Amino acid sequence: MKDIYIIPIFVPHLGCPHKCVFCNQDEITGLKSEVNEGYVEKTIEDYLKTIPKDAHVEVSFYGGSFTGIPLEMQKNFLSIAQKYLASGNIDAIRLSTRPDYIDEIILDNLKRYDVSIIELGVQSLDNEVLLKSHRGHSIDDVYKASKLIKEYGFTLGLQIMVGLPGDTRQKTLKTADEIISLKPAFVRIYPTLVLKGTYLEKMYKNGMYVPISLEDAVEISKELYIKFKKNHIDVIRIGLQATDEINVNKDVVAGPFHPAFGELVKSSIYKDVVKHLFQNNDIKECTVFIYINPRSVSALVGNKKRNKIYLESKFGVKINIIQLDNLEDDIVLLEYDGHIFKKSIEDYINESTI
């Protein structure tokens, strides 16, 4: 399988008529300069110089709401990407937009320029959360847009946020179930952060909004991940990517930020898998050996060795970790008293009752 490389083209707020409470695209993207055809072409050229020739390359229009920008500007930007697609320098064109900026005319235009993947910023499928977050679109908009995108033959991706104003665990899980019913090819999961220059920052400082804790954000994101994977929906990202701007003591004012948030979620799943093996096999107060692929060691051990410390304390065991290069990434082998117990992340997810 080829490695996938994304060439990101950011169009912050160019097509977005709303100012969601959590959004400051200039800070999220770090982009302050004007976006024009020259910028698009230069960005593609610069990235192509660093990408291996045999990679799968996608040009992706992120930020703002691409299909809300003037049609001529859409055509100009897409024609540049299409030129690289026709020459074989890239393999796909993708974009992100709002659910209320999708209709037949828009999709017909995207088809002309060979766009193949469309992501919708859904964030929530609860009316109160959408209203309090100033999203400016309805639940019906999400259903209509998703249905239309799939009917046109585009690959559909959806984005969900946890910890928005008015949100609860129950509402988030219900949103996840609704997203599953729409059958997207993939999803992204983002915890809500309080960023400088947003209305959410004012709400936070005025005591009108309390961010979800990092621990709770990891836990609910893990539940979402398991739900989506059980339903054969790929989770392509968990957590906002850390940048020079998106970081503690920079533009993150409050909220469950961690530079490796997705790794924390993955690590929590590994902890649950080992805990399951201990409990199901009545393993306690002994020495055990855990065999794992080197690529998965950090997830198993946990941030600051928290998983290892927790498991040893809870079950009174001494854990020795042995790395095996030929073991699949998601497999955990546990040796105890001459017996080998095996569990894969995939099996654990499929057996989950979440």
DAGI-V555084 format. One record per backbone hydrogen bond with DSSP energy under -1.0 kcal/mol. CO is the residue of the C=O (numbers start at 0). NH is the residue of the N-H. Records with the same first field share a line. If there is no record, write none. Layout:
CO=NH  NH
This chain:
2=55
4=57
6=59
8=61
10=13
19=22
20=199
23=27
24=28
25=29
35=39
36=40
37=41
38=42
39=43
40=44
41=45
42=46
43=47
44=48
46=49
51=54
55=4
56=90  91
57=6
58=93
59=8
60=95
61=10
64=67
65=68
69=73
70=74
71=75
72=76
73=77
74=78
75=79
76=80
77=81
78=82
79=83
80=84
81=85
82=86
83=88  89
91=58
92=115  116
93=60
94=118
95=65
96=120
97=100
102=106
103=107
104=108
105=109
106=110
107=111
108=112
109=114
110=113
115=154
116=94
117=156
118=96
119=121  158
121=123
122=160
125=129
126=130
127=131
128=132
129=134
130=133
132=20
137=141
138=142
139=143
140=144
141=145
142=146
143=147
144=148
145=149
146=150
147=151
148=153
149=152
154=117
155=184  185
156=119
157=187
158=122
159=189
161=191
163=166
167=171
168=172
169=173
170=174
171=175
172=176
173=177
174=178
175=179
176=180
179=182
184=233
185=157
186=235
187=159
188=238
189=161
193=252  253
194=197
197=201
198=202
199=203
200=204
201=205
202=207  208
203=206
212=216
213=217
214=218
215=219
216=220
217=221
218=222
219=223
220=224
221=225
222=226
223=227
224=228
225=229
226=230
227=232
228=231
233=186
236=188
244=246  250
245=242
246=249  251
250=195
253=193
254=256
257=260
259=263
260=264
261=265
262=266
263=267
264=268
265=269
266=270
267=271
268=272
269=273
270=274
271=275
272=276
273=277
274=278
275=279
276=280
277=282
285=317
287=319
288=334
289=321
290=332
291=323
292=295
293=296
295=299
296=300
297=301
300=306  307
301=304
302=305
304=308
305=309
306=310
307=311
308=312
309=313
310=314
311=315
314=284
317=287
319=289
321=291
323=326
327=330
329=344
331=342
332=290
333=340
334=288
335=338
338=335
340=333
342=331
343=347
344=348
345=349
346=350
